[in-house]
């Protein structure tokens, strides 16, 4: 098996793994964050699992970019460098979620130990931490969408993967790019009905791209850009 084939399979597997880790976090922790702070203490294991998933996902997205670098550099060095840089920024922003989860566990434990229903400062700090977590997440998705639009456009130009897959990626990341500011402004709620904007991107990252890379790999007869 040649190097490009190994890279393709590794990248495909990492896309699947990081997507699954993100989904586990979303379905494990997100519902708890919308409940009173003392519930964090009652669901400590779930929150720790969520934090662990985010940490692994953050590391995974950086490895995706590092593995893709030699493939992308052959065609466009600027895109290769930008993709790595932006995914590192995404990683750092996602790790804020890990820190927030650990902080919420401590706050919830202190609230329970305090035993006072008037300890409003615990709730205030907890609410601010949750807002910081969501804000950092949306910025991370904004950064991811810009880098990934560049990636998919390069894929489309070079035919490293079938163009219909690249088009699905372009649509998915364009919607992701829009969803972040719309959610921050309160126009949509991506944890509810607005989550439909994530569907094309999820299909691209969880099904189309990884399966193609694992089974077929990158196209060997690509278009070399001048």
LUMZAMI-866503 format. One record per residue (C-alpha): residue number from 1; residue in three letters; x, y, z. Coordinates in nm, 3 decimals. Layout:
<atoms>
+-----+------+---------+---------+---------+
! pos ! code !       X !       Y !       Z !
+-----+------+---------+---------+---------+
! NUM !  Ala !       X !       Y !       Z !
...
+-----+------+---------+---------+---------+
</atoms>
This chain:
<atoms>
+-----+------+---------+---------+---------+
! pos ! code !       X !       Y !       Z !
+-----+------+---------+---------+---------+
!   1 !  Unk !   0.000 !   0.000 !   0.000 !
!   2 !  Unk !   0.150 !   0.334 !  -0.104 !
!   3 !  Unk !   0.183 !   0.634 !   0.127 !
!   4 !  Unk !  -0.106 !   0.830 !  -0.023 !
!   5 !  Unk !  -0.338 !   0.532 !   0.024 !
!   6 !  Unk !  -0.234 !   0.498 !   0.389 !
!   7 !  Unk !  -0.290 !   0.871 !   0.443 !
!   8 !  Unk !  -0.632 !   0.853 !   0.278 !
!   9 !  Unk !  -0.745 !   0.564 !   0.500 !
!  10 !  Unk !  -0.610 !   0.729 !   0.815 !
!  11 !  Unk !  -0.784 !   1.059 !   0.730 !
!  12 !  Unk !  -1.109 !   0.876 !   0.652 !
!  13 !  Unk !  -1.102 !   0.692 !   0.984 !
!  14 !  Unk !  -1.021 !   1.012 !   1.174 !
!  15 !  Unk !  -1.314 !   1.194 !   1.015 !
!  16 !  Unk !  -1.548 !   0.917 !   1.131 !
!  17 !  Unk !  -1.396 !   0.900 !   1.480 !
!  18 !  Unk !  -1.402 !   1.278 !   1.538 !
!  19 !  Unk !  -1.762 !   1.302 !   1.416 !
!  20 !  Unk !  -1.873 !   1.020 !   1.647 !
!  21 !  Unk !  -1.689 !   1.178 !   1.942 !
!  22 !  Unk !  -1.864 !   1.509 !   1.872 !
!  23 !  Unk !  -2.203 !   1.337 !   1.856 !
!  24 !  Unk !  -2.140 !   1.152 !   2.184 !
!  25 !  Unk !  -2.058 !   1.484 !   2.351 !
!  26 !  Unk !  -2.363 !   1.654 !   2.199 !
!  27 !  Unk !  -2.607 !   1.385 !   2.310 !
!  28 !  Unk !  -2.439 !   1.317 !   2.644 !
!  29 !  Unk !  -2.371 !   1.664 !   2.785 !
!  30 !  Unk !  -2.579 !   1.919 !   2.591 !
!  31 !  Unk !  -2.912 !   1.818 !   2.754 !
!  32 !  Unk !  -2.757 !   1.856 !   3.101 !
!  33 !  Unk !  -2.635 !   2.209 !   3.031 !
!  34 !  Unk !  -2.994 !   2.327 !   2.996 !
!  35 !  Unk !  -3.084 !   2.208 !   3.346 !
!  36 !  Unk !  -3.009 !   2.355 !   3.693 !
!  37 !  Unk !  -2.642 !   2.361 !   3.792 !
!  38 !  Unk !  -2.679 !   2.102 !   4.068 !
!  39 !  Unk !  -2.769 !   1.844 !   3.801 !
!  40 !  Unk !  -2.409 !   1.857 !   3.680 !
!  41 !  Unk !  -2.302 !   1.696 !   4.007 !
!  42 !  Unk !  -2.565 !   1.424 !   3.963 !
!  43 !  Unk !  -2.438 !   1.353 !   3.610 !
!  44 !  Unk !  -2.067 !   1.397 !   3.672 !
!  45 !  Unk !  -1.965 !   1.083 !   3.481 !
!  46 !  Unk !  -2.154 !   1.195 !   3.170 !
!  47 !  Unk !  -1.990 !   1.538 !   3.180 !
!  48 !  Unk !  -1.645 !   1.380 !   3.220 !
!  49 !  Unk !  -1.717 !   1.154 !   2.922 !
!  50 !  Unk !  -1.818 !   1.461 !   2.722 !
!  51 !  Unk !  -1.498 !   1.643 !   2.821 !
!  52 !  Unk !  -1.290 !   1.339 !   2.724 !
!  53 !  Unk !  -1.468 !   1.318 !   2.387 !
!  54 !  Unk !  -1.401 !   1.686 !   2.313 !
!  55 !  Unk !  -1.035 !   1.646 !   2.404 !
!  56 !  Unk !  -0.990 !   1.346 !   2.174 !
!  57 !  Unk !  -1.188 !   1.517 !   1.897 !
!  58 !  Unk !  -0.968 !   1.828 !   1.928 !
!  59 !  Unk !  -0.654 !   1.621 !   1.889 !
!  60 !  Unk !  -0.811 !   1.428 !   1.602 !
!  61 !  Unk !  -0.893 !   1.733 !   1.390 !
!  62 !  Unk !  -0.532 !   1.849 !   1.412 !
!  63 !  Unk !  -0.406 !   1.509 !   1.301 !
!  64 !  Unk !  -0.645 !   1.520 !   1.004 !
!  65 !  Unk !  -0.486 !   1.846 !   0.890 !
!  66 !  Unk !  -0.131 !   1.721 !   0.949 !
!  67 !  Unk !  -0.193 !   1.403 !   0.753 !
!  68 !  Unk !  -0.352 !   1.596 !   0.465 !
!  69 !  Unk !  -0.070 !   1.850 !   0.448 !
!  70 !  Unk !   0.166 !   1.659 !   0.213 !
!  71 !  Unk !  -0.126 !   1.576 !  -0.019 !
!  72 !  Unk !  -0.253 !   1.935 !  -0.033 !
!  73 !  Unk !   0.093 !   2.092 !  -0.058 !
!  74 !  Unk !   0.148 !   1.924 !  -0.396 !
!  75 !  Unk !  -0.136 !   2.134 !  -0.535 !
!  76 !  Unk !  -0.162 !   2.450 !  -0.324 !
!  77 !  Unk !   0.079 !   2.524 !  -0.040 !
!  78 !  Unk !  -0.126 !   2.819 !   0.086 !
!  79 !  Unk !  -0.436 !   2.603 !   0.129 !
!  80 !  Unk !  -0.227 !   2.332 !   0.298 !
!  81 !  Unk !  -0.078 !   2.576 !   0.551 !
!  82 !  Unk !  -0.410 !   2.754 !   0.609 !
!  83 !  Unk !  -0.594 !   2.427 !   0.667 !
!  84 !  Unk !  -0.342 !   2.313 !   0.929 !
!  85 !  Unk !  -0.337 !   2.655 !   1.099 !
!  86 !  Unk !  -0.714 !   2.690 !   1.114 !
!  87 !  Unk !  -0.766 !   2.339 !   1.247 !
!  88 !  Unk !  -0.514 !   2.409 !   1.524 !
!  89 !  Unk !  -0.716 !   2.721 !   1.612 !
!  90 !  Unk !  -1.032 !   2.508 !   1.606 !
!  91 !  Unk !  -0.865 !   2.261 !   1.843 !
!  92 !  Unk !  -0.772 !   2.534 !   2.091 !
!  93 !  Unk !  -1.126 !   2.676 !   2.089 !
!  94 !  Unk !  -1.282 !   2.334 !   2.137 !
!  95 !  Unk !  -1.057 !   2.266 !   2.436 !
!  96 !  Unk !  -1.227 !   2.561 !   2.607 !
!  97 !  Unk !  -1.526 !   2.327 !   2.625 !
!  98 !  Unk !  -1.317 !   2.076 !   2.820 !
!  99 !  Unk !  -1.213 !   2.343 !   3.069 !
! 100 !  Unk !  -1.573 !   2.464 !   3.103 !
! 101 !  Unk !  -1.702 !   2.111 !   3.172 !
! 102 !  Unk !  -1.444 !   2.062 !   3.448 !
! 103 !  Unk !  -1.532 !   2.405 !   3.591 !
! 104 !  Unk !  -1.902 !   2.318 !   3.592 !
! 105 !  Unk !  -1.832 !   1.999 !   3.784 !
! 106 !  Unk !  -1.644 !   2.197 !   4.050 !
! 107 !  Unk !  -1.914 !   2.465 !   4.068 !
! 108 !  Unk !  -2.189 !   2.205 !   4.097 !
! 109 !  Unk !  -2.004 !   2.024 !   4.376 !
! 110 !  Unk !  -1.948 !   2.351 !   4.562 !
! 111 !  Unk !  -2.314 !   2.443 !   4.521 !
! 112 !  Unk !  -2.423 !   2.112 !   4.669 !
! 113 !  Unk !  -2.169 !   2.141 !   4.954 !
! 114 !  Unk !  -2.280 !   2.499 !   5.021 !
! 115 !  Unk !  -2.635 !   2.377 !   5.061 !
! 116 !  Unk !  -2.776 !   2.724 !   5.019 !
! 117 !  Unk !  -3.047 !   2.803 !   4.764 !
! 118 !  Unk !  -2.930 !   3.166 !   4.773 !
! 119 !  Unk !  -2.583 !   3.092 !   4.633 !
! 120 !  Unk !  -2.671 !   3.276 !   4.314 !
! 121 !  Unk !  -2.307 !   3.344 !   4.227 !
! 122 !  Unk !  -2.258 !   2.973 !   4.155 !
! 123 !  Unk !  -2.542 !   2.986 !   3.904 !
! 124 !  Unk !  -2.411 !   3.311 !   3.753 !
! 125 !  Unk !  -2.060 !   3.174 !   3.703 !
! 126 !  Unk !  -2.203 !   2.850 !   3.565 !
! 127 !  Unk !  -2.425 !   3.034 !   3.318 !
! 128 !  Unk !  -2.134 !   3.251 !   3.200 !
! 129 !  Unk !  -1.915 !   2.942 !   3.159 !
! 130 !  Unk !  -2.180 !   2.770 !   2.947 !
! 131 !  Unk !  -2.217 !   3.081 !   2.731 !
! 132 !  Unk !  -1.839 !   3.091 !   2.688 !
! 133 !  Unk !  -1.841 !   2.725 !   2.586 !
! 134 !  Unk !  -2.110 !   2.781 !   2.321 !
! 135 !  Unk !  -1.944 !   3.100 !   2.199 !
! 136 !  Unk !  -1.607 !   2.927 !   2.159 !
! 137 !  Unk !  -1.778 !   2.636 !   1.983 !
! 138 !  Unk !  -1.946 !   2.862 !   1.727 !
! 139 !  Unk !  -1.622 !   3.048 !   1.658 !
! 140 !  Unk !  -1.451 !   2.710 !   1.614 !
! 141 !  Unk !  -1.719 !   2.605 !   1.364 !
! 142 !  Unk !  -1.680 !   2.935 !   1.180 !
! 143 !  Unk !  -1.305 !   2.879 !   1.151 !
! 144 !  Unk !  -1.359 !   2.514 !   1.050 !
! 145 !  Unk !  -1.604 !   2.613 !   0.778 !
! 146 !  Unk !  -1.363 !   2.865 !   0.618 !
! 147 !  Unk !  -1.074 !   2.618 !   0.615 !
! 148 !  Unk !  -1.294 !   2.336 !   0.490 !
! 149 !  Unk !  -1.445 !   2.546 !   0.211 !
! 150 !  Unk !  -1.091 !   2.605 !   0.089 !
! 151 !  Unk !  -1.021 !   2.232 !   0.121 !
! 152 !  Unk !  -1.331 !   2.126 !  -0.071 !
! 153 !  Unk !  -1.271 !   2.384 !  -0.343 !
! 154 !  Unk !  -0.918 !   2.247 !  -0.385 !
! 155 !  Unk !  -1.062 !   1.894 !  -0.396 !
! 156 !  Unk !  -1.305 !   2.013 !  -0.665 !
! 157 !  Unk !  -1.032 !   2.177 !  -0.873 !
! 158 !  Unk !  -0.786 !   1.889 !  -0.852 !
! 159 !  Unk !  -1.037 !   1.599 !  -0.859 !
! 160 !  Unk !  -0.853 !   1.435 !  -0.567 !
! 161 !  Unk !  -1.198 !   1.298 !  -0.482 !
! 162 !  Unk !  -1.511 !   1.283 !  -0.702 !
! 163 !  Unk !  -1.649 !   1.628 !  -0.766 !
! 164 !  Unk !  -1.999 !   1.542 !  -0.642 !
! 165 !  Unk !  -1.849 !   1.468 !  -0.297 !
! 166 !  Unk !  -1.662 !   1.800 !  -0.307 !
! 167 !  Unk !  -1.989 !   1.979 !  -0.395 !
! 168 !  Unk !  -2.167 !   1.823 !  -0.096 !
! 169 !  Unk !  -1.877 !   1.941 !   0.120 !
! 170 !  Unk !  -1.898 !   2.294 !  -0.021 !
! 171 !  Unk !  -2.272 !   2.306 !   0.050 !
! 172 !  Unk !  -2.228 !   2.162 !   0.399 !
! 173 !  Unk !  -1.953 !   2.401 !   0.504 !
! 174 !  Unk !  -2.130 !   2.701 !   0.349 !
! 175 !  Unk !  -2.431 !   2.622 !   0.569 !
! 176 !  Unk !  -2.202 !   2.574 !   0.868 !
! 177 !  Unk !  -2.045 !   2.913 !   0.797 !
! 178 !  Unk !  -2.391 !   3.071 !   0.807 !
! 179 !  Unk !  -2.515 !   2.876 !   1.109 !
! 180 !  Unk !  -2.254 !   3.009 !   1.352 !
! 181 !  Unk !  -2.340 !   3.382 !   1.332 !
! 182 !  Unk !  -2.712 !   3.307 !   1.295 !
! 183 !  Unk !  -2.707 !   3.103 !   1.616 !
! 184 !  Unk !  -2.502 !   3.364 !   1.803 !
! 185 !  Unk !  -2.751 !   3.634 !   1.696 !
! 186 !  Unk !  -3.042 !   3.417 !   1.812 !
! 187 !  Unk !  -3.196 !   3.386 !   1.466 !
! 188 !  Unk !  -3.172 !   3.006 !   1.470 !
! 189 !  Unk !  -3.103 !   2.743 !   1.735 !
! 190 !  Unk !  -2.863 !   2.476 !   1.611 !
! 191 !  Unk !  -2.942 !   2.260 !   1.915 !
! 192 !  Unk !  -3.301 !   2.243 !   1.788 !
! 193 !  Unk !  -3.459 !   2.280 !   1.446 !
! 194 !  Unk !  -3.165 !   2.488 !   1.325 !
! 195 !  Unk !  -2.951 !   2.176 !   1.350 !
! 196 !  Unk !  -3.076 !   2.083 !   1.004 !
! 197 !  Unk !  -2.804 !   2.315 !   0.872 !
! 198 !  Unk !  -2.548 !   2.063 !   0.998 !
! 199 !  Unk !  -2.691 !   1.772 !   0.797 !
! 200 !  Unk !  -2.507 !   1.817 !   0.462 !
! 201 !  Unk !  -2.176 !   1.865 !   0.644 !
! 202 !  Unk !  -2.241 !   1.559 !   0.860 !
! 203 !  Unk !  -2.317 !   1.350 !   0.549 !
! 204 !  Unk !  -1.990 !   1.471 !   0.395 !
! 205 !  Unk !  -1.772 !   1.411 !   0.704 !
! 206 !  Unk !  -1.932 !   1.095 !   0.839 !
! 207 !  Unk !  -2.029 !   0.909 !   0.521 !
! 208 !  Unk !  -1.924 !   1.034 !   0.177 !
! 209 !  Unk !  -1.567 !   1.156 !   0.228 !
! 210 !  Unk !  -1.442 !   0.895 !   0.477 !
! 211 !  Unk !  -1.594 !   0.597 !   0.297 !
! 212 !  Unk !  -1.447 !   0.712 !  -0.034 !
! 213 !  Unk !  -1.104 !   0.771 !   0.121 !
! 214 !  Unk !  -1.103 !   0.435 !   0.300 !
! 215 !  Unk !  -1.224 !   0.236 !  -0.002 !
! 216 !  Unk !  -1.075 !   0.426 !  -0.296 !
! 217 !  Unk !  -0.824 !   0.677 !  -0.159 !
! 218 !  Unk !  -0.717 !   0.990 !  -0.343 !
! 219 !  Unk !  -0.739 !   0.999 !  -0.721 !
! 220 !  Unk !  -0.391 !   0.929 !  -0.862 !
! 221 !  Unk !  -0.462 !   1.114 !  -1.188 !
! 222 !  Unk !  -0.531 !   1.453 !  -1.036 !
! 223 !  Unk !  -0.526 !   1.796 !  -1.197 !
! 224 !  Unk !  -0.204 !   1.973 !  -1.100 !
! 225 !  Unk !  -0.265 !   2.344 !  -1.038 !
! 226 !  Unk !  -0.020 !   2.596 !  -1.165 !
+-----+------+---------+---------+---------+
</atoms>
